[in-house]
Amino acid sequence: MLYYLLYHVLQKYFSPFNVFRYITVRTVYASLTAMFLALVFGPWLISKLRELQIGQYIREEGPQNHQKKAGTPTMGGVLIVLSTLVPTILWADLANKFVLLTIFSLLAFAAIGFIDDFAKVSQKRNLGLTAKRKIYFQVFASLIVAIVLLVMATSSAYSTQFVFPFLKHFRPDLVIHSLLSQSTFGGHLWPLAFVPFLFATAVVIVGSSNAVNLTDGLDGLAIGCTVIAAGAFTVLTYVSSNFRWATYLEIQYIPGVGELTVFAAR
């Protein structure tokens, strides 16, 4: 919103606003906005959760020194989501398909997390959604993301090649193009061409989500690994959108994905 207002509307009247065309500048402002939201609303949210007696319940099989963390306010993910979503809406280009798809992913998995945390609080145990239900919801959301990416790949906005680190010339395509030919086995097997990509995308997204969940599940504190992962994605998204850097580092060049730097650096 602010990006559109400052750059697309007001920039022609006040030329210094041209600076907001640069992703790095908007990334800094997004980070400052996220920090402001966390500092201003964080203490209020924590006190409100304490008033509502919404606290973390520690697994009985966990280490004894973690039992003292019982009562740590849970549903703190609400603050993380707000501190990510609001700066993204303010400073990112909302016409960018990658940004919109990432916002969808954020909200979808946030909804799953909220349902899980609410179940924990209502049952007063560190057991929310069953593992099967959580995986079902996560896979469903991941497949939606994968299908959108496949649609984007048809217009060359995304690549379905799988890049292996340190192997410059080994980039298998996760879409089996030979099955897309109408002449292959009567043309009835074309849906199987997308199975490797759908499977790989679901594994990456669901695996990443549960990696945080497993780290968070013991004592309810996951911000450390979240910061590390966000920092890595900030660098990768920015570099991937720069043709010269992506070519030099032998990583996938994806035009437009640099806008996700604003999202990742929040």
HUMO-V520288 format. One record per pair of residues at least 24 apart in sequence whose ideal C-beta (glycine too) atoms are under 10 Angstrom apart, sorted by sequence separation. I is the first residue (numbers start at 1). J is the second residue. D is the distance in Angstrom with one decimal. If there is no record, write none. Layout:
# HUMO-V520288
<<I:J:D> <I:J:D>>
This chain:
# HUMO-V520288
<<2:26:8.8> <49:73:3.8> <112:136:9.8> <150:174:9.8> <172:196:8.6> <173:197:8.5> <174:198:8.7> <236:260:9.1> <237:261:4.9> <238:262:9.7> <48:73:8.7> <49:74:7.4> <81:106:6.5> <85:110:8.5> <112:137:4.9> <150:175:7.5> <174:199:8.4> <208:233:9.9> <236:261:9.1> <237:262:9.1> <3:29:9.0> <46:72:9.4> <47:73:8.7> <49:75:6.2> <80:106:9.5> <81:107:7.7> <84:110:9.2> <111:137:8.3> <112:138:6.3> <174:200:5.5> <234:260:8.7> <235:261:8.5> <237:263:8.0> <238:264:8.5> <2:29:8.0> <3:30:9.5> <46:73:5.2> <49:76:7.6> <174:201:8.3> <233:260:7.5> <234:261:5.7> <237:264:5.7> <238:265:8.7> <2:30:9.8> <45:73:7.9> <81:109:9.3> <82:110:9.7> <109:137:8.7> <112:140:9.6> <146:174:9.8> <233:261:8.5> <234:262:9.2> <236:264:8.2> <237:265:8.9> <49:78:8.7> <81:110:4.7> <108:137:8.2> <109:138:7.0> <112:141:7.3> <234:263:8.9> <235:264:8.6> <45:75:8.6> <46:76:7.5> <49:79:9.6> <80:110:8.5> <81:111:9.7> <108:138:8.6> <111:141:8.7> <233:263:8.4> <234:264:4.2> <235:265:9.3> <2:33:8.9> <45:76:7.5> <233:264:4.1> <234:265:4.4> <77:109:9.4> <78:110:8.0> <81:113:8.5> <108:140:8.6> <109:141:6.4> <232:264:8.5> <233:265:8.6> <234:266:9.1> <45:78:6.8> <46:79:8.3> <77:110:6.5> <80:113:9.6> <81:114:8.8> <108:141:4.0> <109:142:9.1> <230:263:9.1> <231:264:8.0> <42:76:8.7> <45:79:5.3> <107:141:9.4> <108:142:8.8> <160:194:8.8> <162:196:8.7> <230:264:5.4> <231:265:8.0> <44:79:9.7> <78:113:9.2> <162:197:8.8> <229:264:8.8> <230:265:7.0> <77:113:5.2> <78:114:7.5> <105:141:6.9> <108:144:7.6> <160:196:8.8> <161:197:10.0> <230:266:7.4> <41:78:9.6> <42:79:5.7> <45:82:8.7> <77:114:7.4> <104:141:8.2> <105:142:8.2> <108:145:8.4> <160:197:5.2> <41:79:6.7> <75:113:8.6> <162:200:6.8> <75:114:7.1> <77:116:9.6> <78:117:9.0> <105:144:8.7> <42:82:9.9> <77:117:7.1> <104:144:7.5> <105:145:5.7> <160:200:9.1> <38:79:6.4> <41:82:7.1> <42:83:8.5> <75:116:9.9> <76:117:9.0> <104:145:7.3> <153:194:10.0> <160:201:9.4> <37:79:7.9> <38:80:8.5> <41:83:8.3> <74:116:9.7> <75:117:4.8> <74:117:5.2> <75:118:7.7> <101:144:9.1> <102:145:8.9> <105:148:9.8> <150:193:10.0> <38:82:8.8> <39:83:9.8> <74:118:9.4> <101:145:6.2> <104:148:8.2> <150:194:6.1> <153:197:8.6> <37:82:6.2> <38:83:5.1> <41:86:10.0> <75:120:9.1> <34:80:9.3> <37:83:4.8> <74:120:6.6> <75:121:7.5> <36:83:8.9> <37:84:9.4> <74:121:6.6> <101:148:5.5> <147:194:8.4> <150:197:6.6> <34:82:9.0> <35:83:8.0> <37:85:9.8> <100:148:9.0> <101:149:7.5> <146:194:8.2> <149:197:7.9> <150:198:8.0> <34:83:4.4> <37:86:6.1> <149:198:9.7> <33:83:8.2> <34:84:6.8> <36:86:9.7> <37:87:7.5> <98:148:9.9> <147:197:9.6> <34:85:9.7> <36:87:9.1> <97:148:7.9> <98:149:9.3> <101:152:8.3> <146:197:6.4> <147:198:7.7> <150:201:9.0> <31:83:10.0> <34:86:7.7> <35:87:9.3> <74:126:9.2> <97:149:9.4> <146:198:4.9> <149:201:6.8> <30:83:9.9> <33:86:6.8> <34:87:4.8> <145:198:10.0> <146:199:8.8> <30:84:9.1> <33:87:4.1> <34:88:9.1> <74:128:9.7> <97:151:9.3> <98:152:8.4> <146:200:8.4> <147:201:9.1> <32:87:8.4> <33:88:9.4> <97:152:6.1> <143:198:6.1> <146:201:3.8> <30:86:9.2> <31:87:7.5> <33:89:10.0> <34:90:10.0> <70:126:9.3> <142:198:8.6> <143:199:9.6> <145:201:6.6> <146:202:6.6> <30:87:3.9> <33:90:6.2> <34:91:9.8> <101:158:9.8> <142:199:10.0> <145:202:8.8> <29:87:7.8> <30:88:6.8> <33:91:6.9> <97:155:9.7> <143:201:7.7> <146:204:9.5> <30:89:9.8> <32:91:9.7> <98:157:8.6> <139:198:9.7> <142:201:6.1> <143:202:6.1> <145:204:9.9> <146:205:8.2> <27:87:9.5> <30:90:7.2> <31:91:9.4> <97:157:6.7> <98:158:8.4> <139:199:10.0> <142:202:4.2> <145:205:6.4> <26:87:9.2> <29:90:8.0> <30:91:4.3> <56:117:9.0> <97:158:8.7> <141:202:9.3> <142:203:8.5> <29:91:5.4> <30:92:7.3> <140:202:9.3> <142:204:8.1> <143:205:9.3> <28:91:9.2> <54:117:8.1> <57:120:6.2> <139:202:5.3> <142:205:4.1> <143:206:10.0> <26:90:9.0> <27:91:7.7> <54:118:8.9> <56:120:7.9> <57:121:8.2> <62:126:8.5> <138:202:8.1> <139:203:9.5> <141:205:7.7> <142:206:5.5> <26:91:4.4> <27:92:9.3> <55:120:9.6> <56:121:9.1> <60:125:9.2> <61:126:9.9> <141:206:8.7> <142:207:9.7> <25:91:9.0> <26:92:7.1> <54:120:9.3> <55:121:7.8> <57:123:8.5> <59:125:8.9> <60:126:8.4> <139:205:8.7> <142:208:9.8> <26:93:8.6> <54:121:5.2> <57:124:6.2> <58:125:9.9> <59:126:4.9> <135:202:9.8> <138:205:7.3> <139:206:6.0> <142:209:8.6> <23:91:9.5> <53:121:8.3> <54:122:10.0> <57:125:5.5> <58:126:6.2> <59:127:8.5> <138:206:4.6> <141:209:9.2> <23:92:9.1> <52:121:8.7> <55:124:9.3> <57:126:4.4> <137:206:9.7> <138:207:9.6> <23:93:9.0> <56:126:7.3> <57:127:8.4> <20:91:8.2> <53:124:9.6> <57:128:9.9> <135:206:6.8> <138:209:5.9> <21:93:9.8> <49:121:9.5> <134:206:9.3> <138:210:7.6> <135:209:9.9> <134:209:9.1> <135:210:8.2> <138:213:9.6> <134:210:8.2> <163:240:9.9> <131:210:9.4> <134:213:8.2> <171:250:9.5> <169:250:9.1> <171:252:8.1> <168:250:4.9> <167:250:8.7> <165:249:9.9> <166:250:8.4> <1:86:9.8> <2:87:9.6> <5:90:9.5> <6:91:9.4> <8:93:9.5> <165:250:8.6> <3:89:9.4> <4:90:9.7> <7:93:9.1> <164:250:9.9> <165:251:8.5> <2:89:8.8> <3:90:7.2> <8:95:9.8> <163:250:7.8> <1:89:6.0> <2:90:4.6> <3:91:5.4> <4:92:10.0> <163:251:6.1> <1:90:5.5> <2:91:6.1> <3:92:6.6> <4:93:8.0> <128:217:9.7> <163:252:5.1> <1:91:8.5> <2:92:9.8> <3:93:6.2> <4:94:7.3> <127:217:9.8> <162:252:9.1> <1:92:9.5> <3:94:8.0> <4:95:8.5> <126:217:7.1> <161:252:6.7> <3:95:10.0> <126:218:8.8> <1:94:7.7> <126:219:9.7> <159:252:5.8> <126:220:8.2> <158:252:9.4> <159:253:8.3> <159:254:6.6> <109:205:8.3> <113:209:8.6> <158:254:6.5> <108:205:9.9> <109:206:9.5> <112:209:8.2> <116:213:8.5> <157:254:8.1> <158:255:9.6> <157:255:7.5> <158:256:9.1> <109:208:9.7> <113:212:9.6> <156:255:9.0> <157:256:6.8> <158:257:8.5> <105:205:7.2> <109:209:5.8> <113:213:8.3> <120:220:9.6> <157:257:9.4> <112:213:9.9> <152:254:9.8> <109:212:9.8> <113:216:9.6> <117:220:9.7> <105:209:9.4> <152:256:9.5> <77:212:9.9> <102:237:9.6> <77:216:9.0> <98:237:8.5> <76:216:9.9> <74:216:9.7> <80:222:9.1> <84:226:10.0> <80:223:7.8> <98:241:9.4> <76:220:8.1> <79:223:10.0> <76:221:8.9> <77:222:8.6> <74:220:5.9> <76:222:9.0> <80:226:7.1> <84:230:8.8> <72:219:7.6> <73:220:8.6> <76:223:8.3> <72:220:5.1> <69:218:9.3> <70:219:9.2> <71:220:9.6> <72:221:7.2> <77:226:9.7> <69:219:5.0> <70:220:9.0> <80:230:10.0> <68:219:9.6> <69:220:6.5> <66:218:6.4> <67:219:9.4> <69:221:7.4> <66:219:4.7> <65:219:9.4> <66:220:9.0> <62:217:9.0> <63:218:8.0> <66:221:9.6> <102:257:9.8> <62:218:5.3> <63:219:8.6> <98:254:8.1> <61:218:9.5> <62:219:7.0> <98:255:9.9> <99:256:9.0> <102:259:9.2> <106:263:8.2> <59:217:7.3> <98:256:6.0> <99:257:9.5> <102:260:6.0> <58:217:9.8> <59:218:6.5> <97:256:7.3> <98:257:5.3> <101:260:9.4> <56:216:9.5> <58:218:7.7> <59:219:8.8> <96:256:5.8> <97:257:9.7> <98:258:8.9> <99:259:5.3> <103:263:7.9> <56:217:10.0> <58:219:6.5> <95:256:9.9> <96:257:8.7> <98:259:6.1> <99:260:6.6> <102:263:5.5> <58:220:7.5> <96:258:9.2> <97:259:9.4> <98:260:5.4> <102:264:8.8> <56:219:7.5> <57:220:8.6> <93:256:8.8> <96:259:4.3> <99:262:7.7> <56:220:3.6> <95:259:9.3> <96:260:8.1> <99:263:6.5> <55:220:8.7> <56:221:8.6> <93:258:10.0> <94:259:9.4> <98:263:8.6> <93:259:5.2> <96:262:9.4> <92:259:5.7> <96:263:9.8> <91:259:9.9> <92:260:8.0> <92:261:9.0> <93:262:8.2> <92:262:4.3> <88:259:9.5> <91:262:5.3> <92:263:6.2> <88:260:9.1> <90:262:9.2> <91:263:9.3> <88:262:6.2> <91:265:10.0> <92:266:9.7> <87:262:7.3> <88:263:4.8> <91:266:8.9> <87:263:8.2> <88:264:9.5> <85:263:9.1> <87:265:8.9> <88:266:6.7> <84:263:6.9> <87:266:4.8> <84:264:9.0> <86:266:8.7> <85:266:8.7> <84:266:4.8> <83:266:6.2> <80:266:9.2> <31:234:9.3> <27:234:7.5> <27:237:9.9> <27:238:8.0> <23:237:9.2> <24:238:7.9> <23:238:6.8> <23:241:7.9> <23:242:9.9> <38:266:9.6> <37:266:9.2> <27:258:9.6> <30:261:8.8> <31:262:9.0> <34:265:8.4> <35:266:8.8> <27:259:9.8> <30:262:4.8> <34:266:4.0> <26:259:8.8> <29:262:8.6> <30:263:7.8> <33:266:7.6> <24:258:9.6> <27:261:5.1> <28:262:9.6> <30:264:9.4> <31:265:5.2> <32:266:9.7> <23:258:5.3> <26:261:8.4> <27:262:5.2> <30:265:6.3> <31:266:6.1> <23:259:6.6> <26:262:5.3> <27:263:9.2> <30:266:5.3> <23:260:9.3> <24:261:7.8> <25:262:9.9> <27:264:8.5> <28:265:8.1> <23:261:5.3> <24:262:9.6> <27:265:4.7> <23:262:6.6> <26:265:9.5> <27:266:8.7> <24:265:9.5> <23:265:9.6> <3:259:9.8> <3:262:8.5>>
